[in-house]
């Protein structure tokens, strides 16, 4: 009886996965550090965890040999599901005139997309997105 279910990855696989997770976490940290510096509830740790989780949602299917169609469904699920986390950061004031947290919710959504891309092995496009997101959050006026 084969013991494939207990497959131990070789060193190259471990390094590749570790680097992707490390980069995803670092990219999430860039966005999260800005949110934390701005005093937002979803800060550094939240964004790192979102990026890591999103990367894992892509890494696991690819490492387990799922098809690209299966991977597409996983990505769709993450893109939809992360909205629930983002929705938790949105607050409406009693007066109904002010809504807070929309930008943080959007940053969580972008962080998840970055994590998905890095988990899939992309590095340049997520770097551009993180750079643009940082500019939007830090440089553009509120």
Secondary structure as UniProt FT lines:
FT   HELIX           4..6
FT   HELIX           11..37
FT   TURN            38..39
FT   HELIX           44..64
FT   HELIX           68..87
FT   TURN            88..89
FT   STRAND          91..92
FT   TURN            94..95
FT   STRAND          99..100
FT   HELIX           102..119
FT   TURN            120..121
FT   HELIX           124..138
//
